[in-house]
């Protein structure tokens, strides 16, 4: 019995939450997030689809309306007249990209009615299609990819306002419950550091001056007493929504049993974040 199965892998930002820039380091879209001010704008924008494989790729472009649940998972939802997706004009809608080549896909947003103030979103999917005459060996599984890129369009003034309702530290990181009380998507921006409690760094010394530069170059030199540092998670929180956001310590930071302080500094939308959380890691079995 011949086993031929079409599988789709959906890679989404978030908005995300997380949009990977490549699929198995073989195909990519750039950019993966567009943020557009629609106030009187009629510009044309462009994605670039890149094919790094040794075979041609046939692509179909699909636009969907979307939302996000409380766990940060993307959900495709039916559009309304106020949705962004019905008013996005894309060209081309279908194309074939040669090996090692790329294709520019242009789009414009031209609503036929006045969109209400606030944020309007759409997801642009790049779906792989079978090549004409393509055949598969008996017993093989054929996987077709799907890549997603998000469009955020703002009508009227943008209000970036987020609230941290709850935060709880654990040996794996920090779980936040976040509420967006503005009219545009917000994300954490900033850094966190983990210190031994005995070091007592205080807010003025918790973040070395070179932190941002060294994190970008992956060559962070940590002062005595500091055991971990990274950027705050940039998961998207949609307007009017509440969701969980997880700060997960990178695998290279394995904290031994002990007492620690997690310092966080940055902002959520235009809300400043400057806080600390205690963390106790107990020995196994205790």
N, C-alpha and C positions, 0 to 999 in steps of 0.2 A: 504494500500500500504506500503510495507516494505521499510523503508528508511535506507539504508546503504551507507555511503559515505566515501571515502578514502581521507583524508586531509593530506597534508604534510606541516610541519612547518620547515622552513629553518632558522637555527640559524648560523649566520656568524660573524666571526671576522672581522674584519677589520683589520684590516688590516685596521678595521676596523675599518673593524672598530671595532665592539665589538663582541667577541665570548663569550657567557656565558659558564661557566664551567659545568653547570648542566642544564638539561631540567626538570623543575618542581621538582628539587631536587631528580630525580628518575634515570636518566642515565647521564653519563659523558664520555668525552674523555680526555686523557692526553698524551702528551701536546697538546695544540690547535694551536700552531705555531712552526714549525721547521725552523730554519735558518741554511743552509748548505753551506759549501764551497766545490764546485765541482772540484777544481783544483787538479786533480790527485787522488781524493777520490773515493773509491768503497765500502765504509762502508755500513753496514746494520743498519737501524734505526727501531724504534718500537713505535707504539701507544698502549695505553691500553684503552679498552672500558669497562666501569663499569656499572653493572646493580644493582641498589639499590632497585628495585621493588620486589614484592612477586610473580612475574610470569616470566617465561622464555621469552627471547627476541630473535627473529630471525633477523639477520642483514645481509645486503648486502653492500659491499664496492665498491664505484664508484669513479673514478678519472676524474676530468674535468679541462679544461683550463679555465681561468677566467681573467677578467679585472675589472675596476672600473670606474663609470661615475663621472661627475663633482660634484655630490651630495654625493659621497662616497658610492653608492649602488653597490653591487657585481653584475656583469653580466657574465653569462656563455657564452663563445665564442668558435667557432670551433677551434680545434688545428691545428697547422702547424707542419712541420718537425722540426722547431726550438723551438716548445713548449716543456715544461717539461713533460706534462701529458703522451704522448705516450711512454715515456721511463721509467716510474715508474713501477716496478714489486712489486706486493703486494701479501702477503700470510697470512691468507686465504682470499678469496674474499667473502665467505659466511660462516656464523657460527651461532650457537645458544648459548646464554649465560644463564646459570641457575640463578635463583633468588639469589641475594646477592653475585654474583660471577663476574669474569672479564675475558676478553679475550685479549691476546696480538696479535697485528696485525703488522707484520714486513714488511718493504719495503726497496728497494734499487733503486738507480737511475743509469741506465746503457744505456746511449745514444749510438745509432748505428752510429752516426756521430758527428763531432766536433760542439759543441754548440758555438754560437757567444758570445764574451765577454759581460758581463752585468748580469742582474737579470732575472731568469726564474722562473715562478710560477705555482703551481698547487693547486687545492682544492680537498681534500679527503672527500667524503661524506659517512656517516654511515646511511644507510636507513633501517628503520624498515620494515620487511615483515610480512605478516600474518602467524601465526603458522599453520602447517598442520591440517586440520579438524576444524579450528577455526570457531565458529558460533557466531552470534550476535542476540540479542533480537530485535524483531520487533519494528521499530520506533526509533532505536538508531543510533547514529553517531559514527563511528569508526575513530579515529585520529591516523595516523601513523607519527612518528617523523622523522626528518632528521637533523643530526648534521654535521657540517662542520669543518674541520681542514685544515689550510693553510701550504703549503711548499714553502719556499723562497730559491732558490738555486743560488749561485753566481759563475760566471765564470770570471776569471781574477780579476784585482784589483777592490776593492769596492770604489766608490766615493759617499760619503754621503753629498749632498749639497742641501739645501732648501732655499727658499726666501719667506718672508711674503710680498705679494704685497699690501695688504690692511687689515686694522683692524678697526672695528667699535664697540664701547661699547654701551650697552643698559642695561636696568634694569634687563634683564635676564642673561647677560653675555657679551661675546665678539664674534663677527663673524670675522673670518679670511678668506682671500683668499690666498692660499699657492701654490707655484710653486716648483716642484722638478726638479732641473737642473742637478742632478747626475745620476748615473746608478743603484742605489739601493733604495729600499723603505726607506723613512724617516718618523719620527714621532716627535712631540714635546716631550721633556723630561725636567722636571723642575717643578717649582711652580709658583703660583700667590698669591698675597695678595691684599686685598681691605682695604683702609684707608680713614678715613674722611679727606677731603682736608685740614681742619684747623689743623690737626695733623702734616702735612708737614714732613713726616718721612725721605724723601730723600733716594737715592738708598742704602746708607750704613746701614740704619736702617730698611729698608722695609721688610727684611727677618730675623726674629729672628734665632739665631744659632740652636735652638732646633726644628725648624720647621719640617724638614724631619722626625726626630725621633718621634715627637708627632703625626704627621699625620698618620704614620704607626700604632701607637697604639690607634688612635682615641681619644687622650686625650690632644688636643691642648689648651694651655693657651695663650690667645692673650693679648698683651700689650694694654694699653689704646690708643684708636684711631684706632685700627685695628679691622675690623668687619667681615672679612671672609678670608679664606685661603684654598687652595686645590692644587692638582697637575694639571698641564697643560693637556689638552686632548691628548690622544695618538693615534688618528685616523691616519691610514696609508695614505701616499701620494706616489703613484707609480712613478717610473722614467719617466721623460718627461711629467708628467701630472700636471694639475692645478685643485684644488678642494676647496670647502668650508670646513672649519673646525670650529666647534662651541665649545666655552667654555661656559658651562652653569653652573650658580651658583647652588650648591646643595640646595634642598628645605629648609634645616635648616637655610640657610642664607637669611633672608628676610630683605632687606635694606629699611629703611624708606626714605621719601623724603629728599633730601639733595645733597651736592656736595662731590664727592669722587675721589680718585686716585686709579687706578688698576695698580699694579706693577707686571711685569712678568720677570722671571729669569730662564734661562736654555739654551737649544740649540735645533735646528732643523737640524738633521743630525750633521754636524760639524760647522754649522752656529750658533754663539752665539746669544742668546736672552737676552737682558737687556733693557727693555723699560717700559714706563708708558703711561697710557691712562686716560684722564679725563672722569668722568661719572657724569651726573646730573640726578637725579630722581625727577620729578616734582610731586606735590600733584595731586591726581585724580581730573579730571575736569579742569585742567589748562594746 
